[in-house]
């Protein structure tokens, strides 16, 4: 269960990083589809290597 919690923290950190990156680049619109697909890819790779 601790691994799932750390994975959730990692996904939140990546999502916040993407949001801050778009904000700092001056884009008015945030593409949440890229954030979700990035988190799904992260889940696939982390589950594959565990």
mmCIF file of the N, C-alpha and C atoms, coordinates in Angstrom:
data_MODEL
# 
_entry.id   MODEL 
# 
loop_
_atom_site.group_PDB 
_atom_site.id 
_atom_site.type_symbol 
_atom_site.label_atom_id 
_atom_site.label_alt_id 
_atom_site.label_comp_id 
_atom_site.label_asym_id 
_atom_site.label_entity_id 
_atom_site.label_seq_id 
_atom_site.pdbx_PDB_ins_code 
_atom_site.Cartn_x 
_atom_site.Cartn_y 
_atom_site.Cartn_z 
_atom_site.occupancy 
_atom_site.B_iso_or_equiv 
_atom_site.pdbx_formal_charge 
_atom_site.auth_seq_id 
_atom_site.auth_comp_id 
_atom_site.auth_asym_id 
_atom_site.auth_atom_id 
_atom_site.pdbx_PDB_model_num 
ATOM 1   N N  . UNK A 1 1  ? 0.816  -1.191 0.000   1.00 0.00 ? 1  UNK A N  1 
ATOM 2   C CA . UNK A 1 1  ? 0.000  0.000  0.000   1.00 0.00 ? 1  UNK A CA 1 
ATOM 3   C C  . UNK A 1 1  ? 0.864  1.261  0.000   1.00 0.00 ? 1  UNK A C  1 
ATOM 4   N N  . UNK A 1 2  ? 2.036  1.178  0.590   1.00 0.00 ? 2  UNK A N  1 
ATOM 5   C CA . UNK A 1 2  ? 2.923  2.338  0.630   1.00 0.00 ? 2  UNK A CA 1 
ATOM 6   C C  . UNK A 1 2  ? 3.425  2.683  -0.762  1.00 0.00 ? 2  UNK A C  1 
ATOM 7   N N  . UNK A 1 3  ? 3.618  1.675  -1.606  1.00 0.00 ? 3  UNK A N  1 
ATOM 8   C CA . UNK A 1 3  ? 4.062  1.944  -2.966  1.00 0.00 ? 3  UNK A CA 1 
ATOM 9   C C  . UNK A 1 3  ? 2.990  2.688  -3.747  1.00 0.00 ? 3  UNK A C  1 
ATOM 10  N N  . UNK A 1 4  ? 1.740  2.350  -3.520  1.00 0.00 ? 4  UNK A N  1 
ATOM 11  C CA . UNK A 1 4  ? 0.642  3.027  -4.201  1.00 0.00 ? 4  UNK A CA 1 
ATOM 12  C C  . UNK A 1 4  ? 0.554  4.486  -3.758  1.00 0.00 ? 4  UNK A C  1 
ATOM 13  N N  . UNK A 1 5  ? 0.797  4.729  -2.481  1.00 0.00 ? 5  UNK A N  1 
ATOM 14  C CA . UNK A 1 5  ? 0.767  6.092  -1.968  1.00 0.00 ? 5  UNK A CA 1 
ATOM 15  C C  . UNK A 1 5  ? 1.909  6.917  -2.543  1.00 0.00 ? 5  UNK A C  1 
ATOM 16  N N  . UNK A 1 6  ? 3.089  6.341  -2.625  1.00 0.00 ? 6  UNK A N  1 
ATOM 17  C CA . UNK A 1 6  ? 4.217  7.076  -3.194  1.00 0.00 ? 6  UNK A CA 1 
ATOM 18  C C  . UNK A 1 6  ? 4.019  7.316  -4.682  1.00 0.00 ? 6  UNK A C  1 
ATOM 19  N N  . UNK A 1 7  ? 3.377  6.385  -5.365  1.00 0.00 ? 7  UNK A N  1 
ATOM 20  C CA . UNK A 1 7  ? 3.081  6.564  -6.781  1.00 0.00 ? 7  UNK A CA 1 
ATOM 21  C C  . UNK A 1 7  ? 2.063  7.685  -6.972  1.00 0.00 ? 7  UNK A C  1 
ATOM 22  N N  . UNK A 1 8  ? 1.072  7.749  -6.105  1.00 0.00 ? 8  UNK A N  1 
ATOM 23  C CA . UNK A 1 8  ? 0.081  8.827  -6.183  1.00 0.00 ? 8  UNK A CA 1 
ATOM 24  C C  . UNK A 1 8  ? 0.738  10.179 -5.939  1.00 0.00 ? 8  UNK A C  1 
ATOM 25  N N  . UNK A 1 9  ? 1.671  10.241 -4.997  1.00 0.00 ? 9  UNK A N  1 
ATOM 26  C CA . UNK A 1 9  ? 2.398  11.485 -4.742  1.00 0.00 ? 9  UNK A CA 1 
ATOM 27  C C  . UNK A 1 9  ? 3.221  11.887 -5.954  1.00 0.00 ? 9  UNK A C  1 
ATOM 28  N N  . UNK A 1 10 ? 3.816  10.916 -6.621  1.00 0.00 ? 10 UNK A N  1 
ATOM 29  C CA . UNK A 1 10 ? 4.609  11.195 -7.810  1.00 0.00 ? 10 UNK A CA 1 
ATOM 30  C C  . UNK A 1 10 ? 3.734  11.725 -8.937  1.00 0.00 ? 10 UNK A C  1 
ATOM 31  N N  . UNK A 1 11 ? 2.550  11.150 -9.110  1.00 0.00 ? 11 UNK A N  1 
ATOM 32  C CA . UNK A 1 11 ? 1.635  11.610 -10.159 1.00 0.00 ? 11 UNK A CA 1 
ATOM 33  C C  . UNK A 1 11 ? 1.174  13.037 -9.877  1.00 0.00 ? 11 UNK A C  1 
ATOM 34  N N  . UNK A 1 12 ? 0.886  13.334 -8.624  1.00 0.00 ? 12 UNK A N  1 
ATOM 35  C CA . UNK A 1 12 ? 0.477  14.692 -8.267  1.00 0.00 ? 12 UNK A CA 1 
ATOM 36  C C  . UNK A 1 12 ? 1.616  15.670 -8.531  1.00 0.00 ? 12 UNK A C  1 
ATOM 37  N N  . UNK A 1 13 ? 2.835  15.284 -8.190  1.00 0.00 ? 13 UNK A N  1 
ATOM 38  C CA . UNK A 1 13 ? 3.982  16.160 -8.418  1.00 0.00 ? 13 UNK A CA 1 
ATOM 39  C C  . UNK A 1 13 ? 4.206  16.408 -9.904  1.00 0.00 ? 13 UNK A C  1 
ATOM 40  N N  . UNK A 1 14 ? 4.059  15.378 -10.721 1.00 0.00 ? 14 UNK A N  1 
ATOM 41  C CA . UNK A 1 14 ? 4.230  15.538 -12.169 1.00 0.00 ? 14 UNK A CA 1 
ATOM 42  C C  . UNK A 1 14 ? 3.134  16.433 -12.733 1.00 0.00 ? 14 UNK A C  1 
ATOM 43  N N  . UNK A 1 15 ? 1.907  16.248 -12.290 1.00 0.00 ? 15 UNK A N  1 
ATOM 44  C CA . UNK A 1 15 ? 0.796  17.072 -12.776 1.00 0.00 ? 15 UNK A CA 1 
ATOM 45  C C  . UNK A 1 15 ? 0.979  18.534 -12.390 1.00 0.00 ? 15 UNK A C  1 
ATOM 46  N N  . UNK A 1 16 ? 1.418  18.775 -11.172 1.00 0.00 ? 16 UNK A N  1 
ATOM 47  C CA . UNK A 1 16 ? 1.668  20.147 -10.735 1.00 0.00 ? 16 UNK A CA 1 
ATOM 48  C C  . UNK A 1 16 ? 2.824  20.746 -11.530 1.00 0.00 ? 16 UNK A C  1 
ATOM 49  N N  . UNK A 1 17 ? 3.833  19.948 -11.807 1.00 0.00 ? 17 UNK A N  1 
ATOM 50  C CA . UNK A 1 17 ? 4.955  20.428 -12.608 1.00 0.00 ? 17 UNK A CA 1 
ATOM 51  C C  . UNK A 1 17 ? 4.540  20.806 -14.015 1.00 0.00 ? 17 UNK A C  1 
ATOM 52  N N  . UNK A 1 18 ? 3.673  20.012 -14.622 1.00 0.00 ? 18 UNK A N  1 
ATOM 53  C CA . UNK A 1 18 ? 3.169  20.336 -15.965 1.00 0.00 ? 18 UNK A CA 1 
ATOM 54  C C  . UNK A 1 18 ? 2.352  21.622 -15.922 1.00 0.00 ? 18 UNK A C  1 
ATOM 55  N N  . UNK A 1 19 ? 1.499  21.758 -14.910 1.00 0.00 ? 19 UNK A N  1 
ATOM 56  C CA . UNK A 1 19 ? 0.664  22.957 -14.798 1.00 0.00 ? 19 UNK A CA 1 
ATOM 57  C C  . UNK A 1 19 ? 1.515  24.207 -14.590 1.00 0.00 ? 19 UNK A C  1 
ATOM 58  N N  . UNK A 1 20 ? 2.516  24.118 -13.736 1.00 0.00 ? 20 UNK A N  1 
ATOM 59  C CA . UNK A 1 20 ? 3.396  25.262 -13.496 1.00 0.00 ? 20 UNK A CA 1 
ATOM 60  C C  . UNK A 1 20 ? 4.204  25.585 -14.749 1.00 0.00 ? 20 UNK A C  1 
ATOM 61  N N  . UNK A 1 21 ? 4.633  24.559 -15.461 1.00 0.00 ? 21 UNK A N  1 
ATOM 62  C CA . UNK A 1 21 ? 5.376  24.781 -16.700 1.00 0.00 ? 21 UNK A CA 1 
ATOM 63  C C  . UNK A 1 21 ? 4.551  25.518 -17.738 1.00 0.00 ? 21 UNK A C  1 
ATOM 64  N N  . UNK A 1 22 ? 3.305  25.140 -17.905 1.00 0.00 ? 22 UNK A N  1 
ATOM 65  C CA . UNK A 1 22 ? 2.437  25.846 -18.849 1.00 0.00 ? 22 UNK A CA 1 
ATOM 66  C C  . UNK A 1 22 ? 2.175  27.275 -18.390 1.00 0.00 ? 22 UNK A C  1 
ATOM 67  N N  . UNK A 1 23 ? 2.014  27.461 -17.094 1.00 0.00 ? 23 UNK A N  1 
ATOM 68  C CA . UNK A 1 23 ? 1.771  28.809 -16.575 1.00 0.00 ? 23 UNK A CA 1 
ATOM 69  C C  . UNK A 1 23 ? 2.982  29.706 -16.800 1.00 0.00 ? 23 UNK A C  1 
ATOM 70  N N  . UNK A 1 24 ? 4.171  29.182 -16.548 1.00 0.00 ? 24 UNK A N  1 
ATOM 71  C CA . UNK A 1 24 ? 5.379  29.985 -16.698 1.00 0.00 ? 24 UNK A CA 1 
ATOM 72  C C  . UNK A 1 24 ? 5.712  30.266 -18.156 1.00 0.00 ? 24 UNK A C  1 
ATOM 73  N N  . UNK A 1 25 ? 5.269  29.411 -19.054 1.00 0.00 ? 25 UNK A N  1 
ATOM 74  C CA . UNK A 1 25 ? 5.514  29.649 -20.470 1.00 0.00 ? 25 UNK A CA 1 
ATOM 75  C C  . UNK A 1 25 ? 4.536  30.650 -21.059 1.00 0.00 ? 25 UNK A C  1 
ATOM 76  N N  . UNK A 1 26 ? 3.536  31.030 -20.297 1.00 0.00 ? 26 UNK A N  1 
ATOM 77  C CA . UNK A 1 26 ? 2.608  32.059 -20.737 1.00 0.00 ? 26 UNK A CA 1 
ATOM 78  C C  . UNK A 1 26 ? 1.467  31.543 -21.588 1.00 0.00 ? 26 UNK A C  1 
ATOM 79  N N  . UNK A 1 27 ? 1.218  30.275 -21.559 1.00 0.00 ? 27 UNK A N  1 
ATOM 80  C CA . UNK A 1 27 ? 0.083  29.743 -22.311 1.00 0.00 ? 27 UNK A CA 1 
ATOM 81  C C  . UNK A 1 27 ? -1.188 30.002 -21.522 1.00 0.00 ? 27 UNK A C  1 
ATOM 82  N N  . UNK A 1 28 ? -2.200 30.430 -22.216 1.00 0.00 ? 28 UNK A N  1 
ATOM 83  C CA . UNK A 1 28 ? -3.451 30.742 -21.539 1.00 0.00 ? 28 UNK A CA 1 
ATOM 84  C C  . UNK A 1 28 ? -4.272 29.514 -21.219 1.00 0.00 ? 28 UNK A C  1 
ATOM 85  N N  . UNK A 1 29 ? -4.116 28.483 -22.010 1.00 0.00 ? 29 UNK A N  1 
ATOM 86  C CA . UNK A 1 29 ? -4.961 27.302 -21.837 1.00 0.00 ? 29 UNK A CA 1 
ATOM 87  C C  . UNK A 1 29 ? -4.117 26.102 -21.450 1.00 0.00 ? 29 UNK A C  1 
ATOM 88  N N  . UNK A 1 30 ? -4.559 25.378 -20.473 1.00 0.00 ? 30 UNK A N  1 
ATOM 89  C CA . UNK A 1 30 ? -3.848 24.191 -20.005 1.00 0.00 ? 30 UNK A CA 1 
ATOM 90  C C  . UNK A 1 30 ? -4.456 22.960 -20.663 1.00 0.00 ? 30 UNK A C  1 
ATOM 91  N N  . UNK A 1 31 ? -3.617 22.167 -21.289 1.00 0.00 ? 31 UNK A N  1 
ATOM 92  C CA . UNK A 1 31 ? -4.092 20.956 -21.951 1.00 0.00 ? 31 UNK A CA 1 
ATOM 93  C C  . UNK A 1 31 ? -4.027 19.809 -20.952 1.00 0.00 ? 31 UNK A C  1 
ATOM 94  N N  . UNK A 1 32 ? -5.160 19.484 -20.366 1.00 0.00 ? 32 UNK A N  1 
ATOM 95  C CA . UNK A 1 32 ? -5.189 18.439 -19.346 1.00 0.00 ? 32 UNK A CA 1 
ATOM 96  C C  . UNK A 1 32 ? -5.045 17.055 -19.950 1.00 0.00 ? 32 UNK A C  1 
ATOM 97  N N  . UNK A 1 33 ? -5.320 16.909 -21.220 1.00 0.00 ? 33 UNK A N  1 
ATOM 98  C CA . UNK A 1 33 ? -5.164 15.615 -21.876 1.00 0.00 ? 33 UNK A CA 1 
ATOM 99  C C  . UNK A 1 33 ? -3.724 15.146 -21.843 1.00 0.00 ? 33 UNK A C  1 
ATOM 100 N N  . UNK A 1 34 ? -2.794 16.065 -22.031 1.00 0.00 ? 34 UNK A N  1 
ATOM 101 C CA . UNK A 1 34 ? -1.377 15.699 -21.975 1.00 0.00 ? 34 UNK A CA 1 
ATOM 102 C C  . UNK A 1 34 ? -0.964 15.311 -20.559 1.00 0.00 ? 34 UNK A C  1 
ATOM 103 N N  . UNK A 1 35 ? -1.508 16.002 -19.576 1.00 0.00 ? 35 UNK A N  1 
ATOM 104 C CA . UNK A 1 35 ? -1.180 15.673 -18.188 1.00 0.00 ? 35 UNK A CA 1 
ATOM 105 C C  . UNK A 1 35 ? -1.711 14.293 -17.821 1.00 0.00 ? 35 UNK A C  1 
ATOM 106 N N  . UNK A 1 36 ? -2.935 13.991 -18.242 1.00 0.00 ? 36 UNK A N  1 
ATOM 107 C CA . UNK A 1 36 ? -3.507 12.683 -17.940 1.00 0.00 ? 36 UNK A CA 1 
ATOM 108 C C  . UNK A 1 36 ? -2.774 11.570 -18.674 1.00 0.00 ? 36 UNK A C  1 
ATOM 109 N N  . UNK A 1 37 ? -2.446 11.799 -19.941 1.00 0.00 ? 37 UNK A N  1 
ATOM 110 C CA . UNK A 1 37 ? -1.736 10.750 -20.677 1.00 0.00 ? 37 UNK A CA 1 
ATOM 111 C C  . UNK A 1 37 ? -0.326 10.565 -20.126 1.00 0.00 ? 37 UNK A C  1 
ATOM 112 N N  . UNK A 1 38 ? 0.290  11.635 -19.663 1.00 0.00 ? 38 UNK A N  1 
ATOM 113 C CA . UNK A 1 38 ? 1.598  11.505 -19.032 1.00 0.00 ? 38 UNK A CA 1 
ATOM 114 C C  . UNK A 1 38 ? 1.534  10.714 -17.744 1.00 0.00 ? 38 UNK A C  1 
ATOM 115 N N  . UNK A 1 39 ? 0.492  10.940 -16.954 1.00 0.00 ? 39 UNK A N  1 
ATOM 116 C CA . UNK A 1 39 ? 0.360  10.178 -15.709 1.00 0.00 ? 39 UNK A CA 1 
ATOM 117 C C  . UNK A 1 39 ? 0.038  8.717  -15.989 1.00 0.00 ? 39 UNK A C  1 
ATOM 118 N N  . UNK A 1 40 ? -0.714 8.444  -17.050 1.00 0.00 ? 40 UNK A N  1 
ATOM 119 C CA . UNK A 1 40 ? -1.001 7.056  -17.412 1.00 0.00 ? 40 UNK A CA 1 
ATOM 120 C C  . UNK A 1 40 ? 0.271  6.355  -17.869 1.00 0.00 ? 40 UNK A C  1 
ATOM 121 N N  . UNK A 1 41 ? 1.080  7.041  -18.667 1.00 0.00 ? 41 UNK A N  1 
ATOM 122 C CA . UNK A 1 41 ? 2.360  6.457  -19.085 1.00 0.00 ? 41 UNK A CA 1 
ATOM 123 C C  . UNK A 1 41 ? 3.263  6.203  -17.889 1.00 0.00 ? 41 UNK A C  1 
ATOM 124 N N  . UNK A 1 42 ? 3.268  7.126  -16.944 1.00 0.00 ? 42 UNK A N  1 
ATOM 125 C CA . UNK A 1 42 ? 4.067  6.945  -15.736 1.00 0.00 ? 42 UNK A CA 1 
ATOM 126 C C  . UNK A 1 42 ? 3.596  5.730  -14.949 1.00 0.00 ? 42 UNK A C  1 
ATOM 127 N N  . UNK A 1 43 ? 2.291  5.549  -14.847 1.00 0.00 ? 43 UNK A N  1 
ATOM 128 C CA . UNK A 1 43 ? 1.750  4.373  -14.158 1.00 0.00 ? 43 UNK A CA 1 
ATOM 129 C C  . UNK A 1 43 ? 2.147  3.081  -14.857 1.00 0.00 ? 43 UNK A C  1 
ATOM 130 N N  . UNK A 1 44 ? 2.058  3.063  -16.180 1.00 0.00 ? 44 UNK A N  1 
ATOM 131 C CA . UNK A 1 44 ? 2.399  1.853  -16.930 1.00 0.00 ? 44 UNK A CA 1 
ATOM 132 C C  . UNK A 1 44 ? 3.856  1.484  -16.718 1.00 0.00 ? 44 UNK A C  1 
ATOM 133 N N  . UNK A 1 45 ? 4.748  2.463  -16.843 1.00 0.00 ? 45 UNK A N  1 
ATOM 134 C CA . UNK A 1 45 ? 6.166  2.165  -16.688 1.00 0.00 ? 45 UNK A CA 1 
ATOM 135 C C  . UNK A 1 45 ? 6.526  1.785  -15.261 1.00 0.00 ? 45 UNK A C  1 
ATOM 136 N N  . UNK A 1 46 ? 5.922  2.465  -14.281 1.00 0.00 ? 46 UNK A N  1 
ATOM 137 C CA . UNK A 1 46 ? 6.268  2.142  -12.899 1.00 0.00 ? 46 UNK A CA 1 
ATOM 138 C C  . UNK A 1 46 ? 5.728  0.772  -12.500 1.00 0.00 ? 46 UNK A C  1 
ATOM 139 N N  . UNK A 1 47 ? 4.558  0.409  -12.982 1.00 0.00 ? 47 UNK A N  1 
ATOM 140 C CA . UNK A 1 47 ? 4.031  -0.920 -12.671 1.00 0.00 ? 47 UNK A CA 1 
ATOM 141 C C  . UNK A 1 47 ? 4.785  -2.005 -13.424 1.00 0.00 ? 47 UNK A C  1 
ATOM 142 N N  . UNK A 1 48 ? 5.285  -1.673 -14.595 1.00 0.00 ? 48 UNK A N  1 
ATOM 143 C CA . UNK A 1 48 ? 6.044  -2.649 -15.368 1.00 0.00 ? 48 UNK A CA 1 
ATOM 144 C C  . UNK A 1 48 ? 7.393  -2.966 -14.750 1.00 0.00 ? 48 UNK A C  1 
ATOM 145 N N  . UNK A 1 49 ? 8.004  -1.982 -14.100 1.00 0.00 ? 49 UNK A N  1 
ATOM 146 C CA . UNK A 1 49 ? 9.323  -2.188 -13.520 1.00 0.00 ? 49 UNK A CA 1 
ATOM 147 C C  . UNK A 1 49 ? 9.276  -2.640 -12.069 1.00 0.00 ? 49 UNK A C  1 
ATOM 148 N N  . UNK A 1 50 ? 8.091  -2.679 -11.476 1.00 0.00 ? 50 UNK A N  1 
ATOM 149 C CA . UNK A 1 50 ? 8.025  -3.097 -10.068 1.00 0.00 ? 50 UNK A CA 1 
ATOM 150 C C  . UNK A 1 50 ? 7.827  -4.590 -9.926  1.00 0.00 ? 50 UNK A C  1 
# 
